[in-house]
Amino acid sequence: MSPGKRKPDLPAPMFAEQPDGSYVTSLRGLAVLREPLLNKGTAFSPRERAELGLEGLLPPVVETLDEQVRRSYAQYRAQPTDLQKNVFMEALRDRNEVLYYRLLSDHLREMLPIVYDPTVAEAIRTYSHEYRRPRGVFLSVDDPDGVERAFQALRLGPDDVDLIVASDAEEILGIGDWGVGGGAGIAVGKLAVYTAAAGIDPARVVPVALDVGTDNEALLNDPAYVGNRHARVRGRRYDDFIDAYVRTASRMFPGAMLHWEDFGPSNGRRLLEKYTGHLPTFNDDMQGTGAIVLAAMLSAVRASGTPMEQQRIVVFGAGTAGMGIADQLRDAMVRAGLDAATATRRIWPVDQQGLLIDDMDDLRDFQRPYARSRAEVDGWSRDGGGISLAEVVERIKPTMLLGASTAHGAFTERIVRTMATGVERPIIFPISNPTERIEAAPADLLRWSDGRALIATGIPVEPITYHGVTYVIAQANNAMLYPGLGLGVVTARARRVSPGMLAAAAEAVGGMVDVSSPGASLLPQVDNLREVSAVVAVAVAERASAEHLARTNLRDPIQQVQDTMWQPVYRPVHANGSER
C-alpha cells in the first residue's frame, strides 16, 4: 500500500509498502494476523514472528505459500455447494488476501464462476443474513454529507487508489434490485476479478455500495436487511447524491478510474455520458459487453470473409447492454469506412414491442438513433401489433444475429434456418446468461446451420463435435477484456477512457486467436486471462499515449504493464523502527 502524497491531517497507514517491495507496519501480535494484506499465517518466518510479536500465536511449523495453496484447495473442493465454496473463498480473503489471490489465480477457470457470476448472485441474495466483514465504503443517499467522511475513514492518500468500482444495485446480474447487499457484493466481486485476472493491486482499489434504497419488497420486509428501508430514490436527489460521490472520489483520488456496475437502464448510460469527458470512467455493462462482443465479431469477420462494413446486424434485446453493443459495432463499421448514418442503418434493434419504429412513444434516448422509419417497414407483417424477430430476419437476411434479451429459446430453428439461407457463415451470438436465459443452445445453432454458424455465447460451453468437426465455442465473457482495460488505464494513468481505447482492447483480444481452422474459437480461452489482460493493457496504454491521454511517459509499455501487475506472493514484513 503506497503511502502516496498524504494530507497533513490524514492518519498514517497501519502499514506501508517500501521501495524494495517489503512492508513496514506499526501493528503487533493479533492485529497483524487480522490484517488480510499482511497476514501470512504459518508462512511468517521466525524473524518476522519475533519482530511482530507473533511468537506463540502460530503453530511452530513455517510453511511455504505453495503448501498453503494445496491445503486451501483441498478445503475448497470439500465444500458441498457452489454457494458454500463462495463463502469459503470470501472467508479466506478476509484473513489472507495473498493466499486467496494465489489460489484464485491458480484455478481461475474453475473458480471465476464461484467468486463472481453466477454464484455471486446467490451470495448477494443472502448478504444481510450472512453478513460478515465489510469491505470498502457504504454511501447512503440519506447522508450525502457523509460521502467524504466515508472515504477519509479509509486513511488513503491521493496517490493511493487506482480503481473504484461502484454500484447502486438496481440491475444485478439478471436478478434485479438487491439493495445494499447487491451493491457491496457486486463491487467486491468485480474487483476480485480485476486483481486475479490483471494484477490490479488489491491495496489500491475501493469497492463502493451506493445505497439509494430498494424497490425489492422482500428486502424491505426482511428484519435482517442492513440497508436503507425505503423505496429507491430517483430524480434530482439521486443525481445530487451520485454527483457528490463522483466529485468527492475524483478530488480525493484524482488518478483513480471510476467503474460503474449494474446500474439500471434509466441511469447507466446517462451517468456514463455525463462524466466520461471529464475523468477516467467506465461502464462494464455497456462498454465492456460491447467491446468483448466486438472482439468476437472481428474474429468472425475474419472467419466469414464478409467485411465489417458489409454486415447486416439484428440486435434482439435493445436495452442498455444490447444498445451498448450496437454502438461499438456501429463505430467499428465507421472505422472500416462507412459514414455514421449509414453504419447506424445497418443495425436493426428488436425488443419486447418488436422492431423499434421511430414513432413509438416508449423509446429511450439511446434507442432512437437505431429505430426504423414507419415508411421503411410499410407492408411488413405484424404479430400482436409489432414486427417480430422472425419477420425482421426474413426481410433483411442478416449476417449477424445478436441476443441480449434473456428470452430463452428466442432464436428458433425457423429463424436460424431462414438466416442461414441468406449468408454462407451466419454470425450468431446468443450472449444472454445464465443458461436458462440463453436465446439458443450452440449445439442447435450448429445443427440448424449445417455447421456453418460462427458462435459466441455469454456462458461457458463445452466443445461440440458435429459431423466430425469439434467446435470450440467462444465465451463472450467481459472478464476477458475489462481487467486488461483497467490495467492499461492504470499503467498509462489515463485521463479518460476513450472509444479508441475500447476499440484497441477489442482488437487486442480478437487478434489473439487463429480462426483459420474449422471449429476454432472466436475468442481466447478463460484459462489465459492473465496473458490476455497483459496484451490488452499494452494496447490500451499505447492508444492512450497516441491520443495524448496518458499522464505517464510510456517508454516501454510491455515492461511497464508487467511492472504494474501485482503478484500474489508473500513479501517481507518489518516492524517500525526495527533493524533491517
SETIKE-525894 format. One line per field, with one value per residue (C-alpha): residue in one letter; x, y, z. Coordinates in steps of 0.05 Angstrom, whole numbers, padded with zeros to 5 digits. Layout:
N
semar (A, ...)
u (X, ...)
v (Y, ...)
w (Z, ...)
REM end
This chain:
580
semar (M, S, P, G, K, R, K, P, D, L, P, A, P, M, F, A, E, Q, P, D, G, S, Y, V, T, S, L, R, G, L, A, V, L, R, E, P, L, L, N, K, G, T, A, F, S, P, R, E, R, A, E, L, G, L, E, G, L, L, P, P, V, V, E, T, L, D, E, Q, V, R, R, S, Y, A, Q, Y, R, A, Q, P, T, D, L, Q, K, N, V, F, M, E, A, L, R, D, R, N, E, V, L, Y, Y, R, L, L, S, D, H, L, R, E, M, L, P, I, V, Y, D, P, T, V, A, E, A, I, R, T, Y, S, H, E, Y, R, R, P, R, G, V, F, L, S, V, D, D, P, D, G, V, E, R, A, F, Q, A, L, R, L, G, P, D, D, V, D, L, I, V, A, S, D, A, E, E, I, L, G, I, G, D, W, G, V, G, G, G, A, G, I, A, V, G, K, L, A, V, Y, T, A, A, A, G, I, D, P, A, R, V, V, P, V, A, L, D, V, G, T, D, N, E, A, L, L, N, D, P, A, Y, V, G, N, R, H, A, R, V, R, G, R, R, Y, D, D, F, I, D, A, Y, V, R, T, A, S, R, M, F, P, G, A, M, L, H, W, E, D, F, G, P, S, N, G, R, R, L, L, E, K, Y, T, G, H, L, P, T, F, N, D, D, M, Q, G, T, G, A, I, V, L, A, A, M, L, S, A, V, R, A, S, G, T, P, M, E, Q, Q, R, I, V, V, F, G, A, G, T, A, G, M, G, I, A, D, Q, L, R, D, A, M, V, R, A, G, L, D, A, A, T, A, T, R, R, I, W, P, V, D, Q, Q, G, L, L, I, D, D, M, D, D, L, R, D, F, Q, R, P, Y, A, R, S, R, A, E, V, D, G, W, S, R, D, G, G, G, I, S, L, A, E, V, V, E, R, I, K, P, T, M, L, L, G, A, S, T, A, H, G, A, F, T, E, R, I, V, R, T, M, A, T, G, V, E, R, P, I, I, F, P, I, S, N, P, T, E, R, I, E, A, A, P, A, D, L, L, R, W, S, D, G, R, A, L, I, A, T, G, I, P, V, E, P, I, T, Y, H, G, V, T, Y, V, I, A, Q, A, N, N, A, M, L, Y, P, G, L, G, L, G, V, V, T, A, R, A, R, R, V, S, P, G, M, L, A, A, A, A, E, A, V, G, G, M, V, D, V, S, S, P, G, A, S, L, L, P, Q, V, D, N, L, R, E, V, S, A, V, V, A, V, A, V, A, E, R, A, S, A, E, H, L, A, R, T, N, L, R, D, P, I, Q, Q, V, Q, D, T, M, W, Q, P, V, Y, R, P, V, H, A, N, G, S, E, R)
u (00000, 00038, 00034, 00030, 00024, -00016, -00053, -00021, -00082, -00090, -00073, -00012, -00028, -00022, 00027, 00063, 00099, 00172, 00213, 00241, 00170, 00171, 00121, 00134, 00079, 00061, 00016, 00036, 00011, -00061, -00071, -00021, -00060, -00125, -00099, -00112, -00059, -00005, -00025, 00016, -00009, 00040, 00086, 00113, 00188, 00219, 00249, 00181, 00147, 00196, 00196, 00120, 00101, 00073, 00112, 00063, 00005, 00020, 00038, 00114, 00118, 00138, 00103, 00110, 00055, 00052, 00038, -00017, -00048, -00051, -00086, -00134, -00152, -00169, -00213, -00246, -00261, -00292, -00347, -00412, -00445, -00423, -00451, -00411, -00349, -00362, -00369, -00304, -00267, -00293, -00273, -00203, -00198, -00219, -00159, -00105, -00111, -00046, -00066, -00136, -00110, -00056, -00109, -00157, -00103, -00080, -00152, -00183, -00225, -00255, -00265, -00286, -00359, -00355, -00326, -00365, -00421, -00463, -00452, -00442, -00516, -00534, -00487, -00519, -00588, -00565, -00519, -00557, -00566, -00493, -00464, -00390, -00332, -00349, -00305, -00297, -00347, -00422, -00451, -00523, -00569, -00597, -00529, -00496, -00452, -00422, -00390, -00325, -00323, -00330, -00272, -00229, -00241, -00201, -00138, -00114, -00077, -00090, -00040, -00061, -00121, -00122, -00192, -00261, -00319, -00388, -00458, -00527, -00550, -00612, -00598, -00554, -00534, -00604, -00633, -00654, -00654, -00617, -00603, -00542, -00520, -00522, -00481, -00428, -00426, -00420, -00367, -00324, -00332, -00314, -00251, -00231, -00233, -00192, -00138, -00138, -00142, -00099, -00059, -00093, -00064, -00118, -00089, -00103, -00177, -00241, -00310, -00368, -00441, -00486, -00547, -00605, -00658, -00691, -00756, -00748, -00807, -00775, -00715, -00756, -00796, -00736, -00718, -00645, -00637, -00578, -00593, -00638, -00710, -00745, -00761, -00707, -00693, -00696, -00694, -00656, -00640, -00609, -00568, -00543, -00521, -00484, -00452, -00428, -00396, -00362, -00337, -00310, -00278, -00245, -00219, -00192, -00164, -00151, -00115, -00169, -00214, -00287, -00322, -00399, -00431, -00502, -00539, -00609, -00622, -00650, -00585, -00527, -00518, -00538, -00486, -00431, -00445, -00447, -00378, -00339, -00310, -00283, -00249, -00230, -00296, -00323, -00388, -00376, -00449, -00448, -00376, -00345, -00400, -00398, -00322, -00319, -00374, -00337, -00274, -00313, -00344, -00276, -00255, -00320, -00309, -00241, -00270, -00330, -00294, -00351, -00321, -00345, -00375, -00420, -00451, -00526, -00538, -00601, -00597, -00650, -00656, -00649, -00634, -00572, -00527, -00555, -00551, -00482, -00460, -00495, -00456, -00390, -00408, -00431, -00365, -00326, -00363, -00346, -00273, -00280, -00301, -00376, -00405, -00441, -00511, -00500, -00468, -00527, -00577, -00542, -00566, -00638, -00659, -00715, -00744, -00806, -00850, -00818, -00775, -00764, -00801, -00785, -00856, -00862, -00874, -00835, -00766, -00706, -00657, -00603, -00652, -00677, -00617, -00628, -00704, -00731, -00779, -00852, -00848, -00788, -00828, -00893, -00923, -00883, -00923, -00941, -00951, -00994, -00982, -00906, -00858, -00828, -00757, -00776, -00804, -00742, -00696, -00740, -00738, -00666, -00628, -00578, -00505, -00505, -00557, -00542, -00582, -00582, -00654, -00652, -00710, -00695, -00705, -00719, -00673, -00717, -00700, -00742, -00706, -00637, -00651, -00680, -00618, -00572, -00604, -00582, -00510, -00454, -00426, -00482, -00454, -00499, -00483, -00535, -00499, -00554, -00539, -00548, -00560, -00635, -00639, -00596, -00631, -00609, -00564, -00499, -00510, -00577, -00546, -00494, -00546, -00595, -00539, -00507, -00444, -00434, -00452, -00398, -00419, -00403, -00443, -00446, -00439, -00384, -00399, -00361, -00333, -00385, -00369, -00414, -00403, -00332, -00311, -00300, -00325, -00296, -00350, -00325, -00349, -00361, -00341, -00328, -00272, -00233, -00230, -00245, -00188, -00137, -00171, -00166, -00093, -00078, -00113, -00074, -00008, -00017, -00052, -00101, -00143, -00203, -00227, -00237, -00274, -00206, -00180, -00242, -00231, -00157, -00178, -00227, -00176, -00124, -00170, -00195, -00125, -00102, -00139, -00127, -00194, -00168, -00180, -00251, -00286, -00236, -00259, -00271, -00240, -00183, -00199, -00212, -00152, -00106, -00136, -00071, -00038, -00098, -00102, -00029, -00037, -00100, -00066, -00008, -00056, -00098, -00038, -00008, -00074, -00080, -00010, -00025, -00088, -00048, -00090, -00032, -00002, 00055, 00113, 00106, 00178, 00170, 00095, 00105, 00152, 00112, 00050, 00087, 00116, 00045, 00016, 00011, 00033, 00003, 00069, 00088, 00133, 00178, 00144, 00183, 00163, 00170, 00238, 00268, 00338, 00334)
v (00000, 00061, 00119, 00168, 00243, 00247, 00305, 00332, 00313, 00244, 00188, 00148, 00080, 00018, -00010, 00017, -00013, 00004, 00014, -00057, -00086, -00103, -00077, -00036, -00037, -00008, -00068, -00122, -00190, -00208, -00143, -00167, -00233, -00194, -00151, -00193, -00159, -00171, -00238, -00297, -00346, -00404, -00373, -00319, -00330, -00338, -00268, -00238, -00276, -00248, -00177, -00172, -00204, -00268, -00319, -00367, -00342, -00391, -00465, -00474, -00500, -00450, -00466, -00441, -00407, -00468, -00513, -00467, -00465, -00541, -00545, -00489, -00520, -00586, -00548, -00512, -00576, -00606, -00553, -00587, -00529, -00471, -00422, -00454, -00451, -00376, -00368, -00407, -00362, -00298, -00323, -00338, -00268, -00239, -00269, -00275, -00238, -00263, -00335, -00320, -00289, -00342, -00397, -00360, -00345, -00418, -00443, -00383, -00420, -00464, -00410, -00350, -00373, -00382, -00315, -00277, -00292, -00334, -00355, -00285, -00273, -00327, -00295, -00227, -00255, -00277, -00217, -00189, -00258, -00279, -00210, -00216, -00168, -00104, -00082, -00013, 00042, 00046, 00112, 00130, 00176, 00195, 00222, 00257, 00298, 00232, 00215, 00250, 00222, 00152, 00160, 00194, 00134, 00092, 00130, 00133, 00190, 00220, 00174, 00110, 00090, 00065, 00038, 00048, 00003, 00029, 00001, 00023, -00050, -00036, -00089, -00143, -00200, -00214, -00219, -00146, -00098, -00124, -00061, -00050, -00123, -00123, -00060, -00085, -00157, -00138, -00085, -00131, -00188, -00145, -00121, -00193, -00207, -00144, -00169, -00243, -00232, -00169, -00158, -00094, -00083, -00102, -00050, 00005, -00008, 00013, -00021, 00026, 00009, 00067, 00056, 00094, 00049, -00010, -00027, -00100, -00112, -00176, -00137, -00080, -00131, -00172, -00156, -00175, -00126, -00079, -00025, 00036, 00016, 00058, 00057, 00076, 00149, 00178, 00245, 00306, 00277, 00215, 00256, 00302, 00242, 00210, 00277, 00282, 00213, 00229, 00298, 00271, 00208, 00245, 00301, 00255, 00203, 00242, 00184, 00132, 00102, 00102, 00038, 00036, -00032, -00058, 00008, 00008, 00028, 00095, 00115, 00074, 00107, 00176, 00176, 00150, 00204, 00257, 00243, 00208, 00272, 00296, 00236, 00164, 00127, 00062, 00023, -00052, -00069, -00022, -00013, -00078, -00121, -00082, -00088, -00163, -00176, -00131, -00173, -00237, -00201, -00180, -00253, -00275, -00224, -00255, -00325, -00307, -00264, -00213, -00144, -00106, -00051, -00102, -00132, -00130, -00136, -00153, -00138, -00176, -00143, -00068, -00050, -00019, -00078, -00090, -00018, -00011, -00067, -00035, 00029, -00006, -00047, 00017, 00052, -00007, 00000, 00074, 00057, 00009, 00065, 00077, 00144, 00144, 00149, 00090, 00048, 00062, 00039, -00028, -00046, -00068, -00066, -00113, -00111, -00134, -00089, -00117, -00079, -00009, 00043, 00117, 00137, 00092, 00134, 00090, 00093, 00111, 00163, 00112, 00071, 00127, 00132, 00059, 00059, 00048, 00095, 00073, 00082, 00035, -00023, -00010, -00077, -00119, -00169, -00153, -00201, -00173, -00102, -00107, -00132, -00197, -00221, -00275, -00223, -00179, -00238, -00259, -00189, -00168, -00235, -00211, -00231, -00226, -00242, -00218, -00238, -00195, -00207, -00261, -00292, -00367, -00402, -00338, -00359, -00415, -00466, -00428, -00362, -00394, -00433, -00371, -00332, -00388, -00388, -00317, -00319, -00371, -00362, -00335, -00300, -00317, -00292, -00312, -00277, -00276, -00312, -00354, -00418, -00417, -00349, -00362, -00349, -00415, -00474, -00474, -00547, -00529, -00470, -00515, -00566, -00515, -00481, -00546, -00529, -00461, -00415, -00374, -00373, -00337, -00343, -00309, -00375, -00427, -00484, -00548, -00563, -00593, -00645, -00641, -00682, -00698, -00626, -00603, -00533, -00493, -00444, -00374, -00346, -00271, -00262, -00189, -00214, -00226, -00151, -00104, -00125, -00112, -00046, -00025, -00046, -00006, 00055, 00048, 00037, 00098, 00139, 00157, 00220, 00187, 00121, 00137, 00100, 00089, 00054, 00009, -00008, -00023, -00071, -00107, -00112, -00139, -00195, -00212, -00213, -00267, -00325, -00361, -00372, -00406, -00478, -00508, -00501, -00452, -00407, -00334, -00313, -00336, -00385, -00362, -00403, -00350, -00288, -00261, -00266, -00235, -00179, -00161, -00158, -00116, -00069, -00056, -00040, 00006, 00042, 00053, 00080, 00127, 00152, 00161, 00201, 00244, 00218, 00185, 00220, 00171, 00170, 00102, 00088, 00012, -00004, -00080, -00076, -00021, -00064, -00122, -00076, -00051, -00121, -00141, -00213, -00257, -00271, -00261, -00201, -00189, -00153, -00109, -00074, 00002, 00020, -00049, -00061, -00083)
w (00000, -00024, 00025, -00033, -00022, 00042, 00072, 00135, 00177, 00147, 00196, 00179, 00149, 00193, 00142, 00081, 00022, 00016, -00049, -00043, -00041, 00033, 00084, 00146, 00199, 00266, 00281, 00330, 00352, 00336, 00298, 00246, 00237, 00229, 00172, 00108, 00065, 00118, 00146, 00122, 00174, 00181, 00128, 00175, 00184, 00253, 00247, 00229, 00286, 00337, 00308, 00301, 00368, 00337, 00377, 00410, 00366, 00309, 00304, 00303, 00231, 00178, 00112, 00041, 00002, -00044, 00016, 00040, -00030, -00033, 00034, 00017, -00050, -00016, 00033, -00024, -00062, 00001, 00002, -00019, -00059, -00102, -00051, 00005, -00040, -00048, 00027, 00037, -00012, 00020, 00089, 00061, 00032, 00099, 00133, 00079, 00013, -00017, -00007, -00033, -00098, -00108, -00101, -00147, -00199, -00200, -00213, -00248, -00298, -00244, -00192, -00232, -00234, -00158, -00137, -00190, -00239, -00229, -00157, -00130, -00146, -00095, -00044, -00056, -00042, 00027, 00041, 00101, 00133, 00121, 00137, 00154, 00147, 00109, 00052, 00020, 00035, 00042, 00019, 00036, -00003, 00065, 00086, 00026, 00073, 00097, 00030, 00046, 00117, 00090, 00041, 00095, 00140, 00091, 00111, 00039, 00005, -00064, -00098, -00062, -00104, -00176, -00184, -00152, -00170, -00150, -00158, -00138, -00148, -00189, -00242, -00211, -00258, -00282, -00211, -00208, -00149, -00088, -00049, -00007, -00008, -00084, -00088, -00039, -00065, -00139, -00127, -00085, -00135, -00194, -00160, -00145, -00219, -00234, -00187, -00205, -00280, -00288, -00225, -00203, -00133, -00082, -00034, -00085, -00100, -00066, -00073, -00063, -00046, -00066, -00022, -00053, -00024, -00057, -00091, -00071, -00024, 00003, 00027, 00056, 00096, 00118, 00191, 00176, 00118, 00131, 00080, 00077, 00087, 00035, -00039, -00089, -00092, -00162, -00197, -00172, -00103, -00135, -00184, -00129, -00088, -00147, -00163, -00091, -00097, -00164, -00142, -00076, -00104, -00163, -00117, -00063, -00112, -00176, -00212, -00200, -00254, -00234, -00256, -00257, -00247, -00253, -00256, -00285, -00357, -00337, -00303, -00330, -00398, -00373, -00317, -00363, -00414, -00360, -00332, -00388, -00417, -00350, -00317, -00329, -00322, -00350, -00350, -00359, -00375, -00434, -00456, -00431, -00461, -00525, -00531, -00518, -00569, -00618, -00606, -00623, -00682, -00710, -00707, -00740, -00796, -00810, -00810, -00854, -00904, -00903, -00887, -00827, -00870, -00905, -00842, -00831, -00756, -00717, -00643, -00604, -00535, -00544, -00471, -00441, -00459, -00528, -00550, -00518, -00563, -00623, -00610, -00613, -00675, -00709, -00691, -00718, -00784, -00785, -00774, -00833, -00878, -00871, -00851, -00784, -00813, -00860, -00805, -00759, -00812, -00817, -00747, -00733, -00659, -00636, -00566, -00529, -00572, -00636, -00685, -00658, -00700, -00695, -00678, -00617, -00554, -00506, -00539, -00497, -00520, -00535, -00578, -00622, -00670, -00690, -00696, -00766, -00800, -00807, -00882, -00887, -00858, -00892, -00912, -00863, -00824, -00752, -00694, -00639, -00664, -00670, -00723, -00697, -00697, -00747, -00795, -00789, -00803, -00862, -00892, -00885, -00883, -00830, -00829, -00753, -00701, -00631, -00570, -00507, -00489, -00434, -00474, -00472, -00539, -00578, -00634, -00662, -00715, -00765, -00752, -00755, -00819, -00851, -00834, -00858, -00927, -00938, -00915, -00920, -00849, -00804, -00742, -00683, -00613, -00560, -00503, -00451, -00386, -00344, -00384, -00373, -00408, -00469, -00536, -00566, -00549, -00590, -00609, -00641, -00677, -00708, -00729, -00757, -00797, -00821, -00781, -00814, -00756, -00722, -00649, -00585, -00521, -00453, -00416, -00416, -00465, -00473, -00543, -00591, -00644, -00705, -00769, -00748, -00732, -00660, -00649, -00591, -00571, -00553, -00487, -00493, -00421, -00401, -00356, -00420, -00431, -00373, -00327, -00382, -00399, -00326, -00323, -00385, -00356, -00291, -00326, -00370, -00315, -00370, -00363, -00396, -00425, -00498, -00554, -00585, -00522, -00521, -00595, -00580, -00525, -00571, -00627, -00580, -00554, -00624, -00651, -00602, -00637, -00703, -00736, -00798, -00775, -00775, -00708, -00680, -00622, -00637, -00571, -00526, -00470, -00399, -00375, -00405, -00372, -00344, -00411, -00446, -00395, -00406, -00481, -00475, -00425, -00472, -00529, -00485, -00456, -00525, -00552, -00492, -00507, -00581, -00563, -00514, -00455, -00417, -00357, -00356, -00405, -00438, -00456, -00454, -00447, -00445, -00386, -00353, -00355, -00324, -00270, -00254, -00245, -00172, -00158, -00103, -00067, 00005, 00019, 00079, 00136, 00184, 00248, 00251, 00279, 00270, 00243, 00171)
REM end
